[in-house]
Amino acid sequence: NLANLYKNTQRLSESEAMYKEALEIRRRLAESNPQAYEPYVAHTLNNLAILYSDTQRLSESEVMYKEALEIYRKLVESNPQAYEPDVALTLYNLAILYSNTQRLAESEAMYKEALEIYRRLAESNPQAYEPDVALTLNNLANLYKNTQRLSESEVVYKEALAIYRRLSEANPQTYELSIAEIQYNVGLLQVELEDIGKAISSFEEALAISGKLVKDNTAYKYLYEQSLFGLGAVYANIGDYTTAYNRYEELLPLLKDGYYVNPSQYKGFYTASLGNHSFQCIFVSEFKEAEQYARKGLEIDSTETWIYSNLAAALLFQGKYGEAEALYLKYKEELKDVFLSDFDAFEKANVIPEKYKEDVEKIKQMLHE
């Protein structure tokens, strides 16, 4: 208990020392009375494993988890009702550790075994264990998604989502966030599967839920922002540039606030959104805005050179030929394919101003030289 207190107050070295001393005593007691004290040994091993995991001592964490798991497996033989939940939780924690260290096959095996136990426990006590089933399914789906097993990931996400929807009927305050998080992940997945209609529906639900939650708790702001970003990108992908433009217009003030409060967290997100929006502005003929957003993105991160393609086009379509030409020449070698691809998209969308079409042809000729 003293170790727990030290851990909760970030006195981690002292916490470790207390756990280790408690563990030494419990091991000695378990030698003469294993039935009484082995559960306590396993419990302390688990606590040490969590402490080591939290402080990135992952090899030591694994050793602790595996010893705890071995004890719980032995205990479950004589009392499954009491110790199967401990086996499942330790398997779940090991799965996370293996996932974080890129041992993905082992992580999958741990998740699957934990899931099998939680499913069985949920049959007799759904109220207690269905949340664990859903959480394990969600993590397994994330693993499949990260390893490009997209169809499997979608199936597992859907099962987790169905459980969370059912749980949310009785307790929306606890489970609505999980629905929103899964729907956001499913949206990303469906983009990769090129099922754009379903992706829009998933992102829209994630946006609606997180938008409702963020009114009471700003911790949900990031999910709301990510959902807006996803929708902006998807609508742009299907050529609905006006809707994409509107989504980014809503998103950027939020990211601006986030960036000035926490620049390290928001720098990449804000820069990418500024760059993307500068591109959308061109498609709705807001060329001056496109220039402004592109310049802001490059001001924040000048290494994101792809934004120069948007800036150059925005200048060209405002009649600022000299400035545009200088950028096309400077980045010709690096961005030639991007420049030409963008021109094709602009021509297809019929957004190039008539009076500057000759300028575009001159730039294209220069790029081909």
Protein Blocks (a to p, Z undefined) as FASTA:
>chain_A
ZZmmmmmnopaklmmmmmmmmmmmmmmmmmmmmmlmmmmmmmmmmmmmmmmmmnopaklm
mmmmmmmmmmmmmmmmmmmmlmmmmmmmmmmmmmmmmmmnopaklmmmmmmmmmmmmmmm
mmmmmmlmmmmmmmmmmmmmmmmmmnopaklmmmmmmmmmmmmmmmmmmmmmlmmmmmmm
mmmmmmmmmmmnopaklmmmmmmmmmmmmmmmmmmomklmmmmmmmmmmmmmmmmmnopa
klmmmmmmmmmmmmmmmmmmmmmlmmmmmmmmmmmmmmmmmmnopaklmmmmmmmmmmmm
mmlmmlmmmmmmmmmmnopamlmmmmmmmmmmmmmmmmmmmmmmmmmnopacfklmmmmm
mmmmmmmZZ
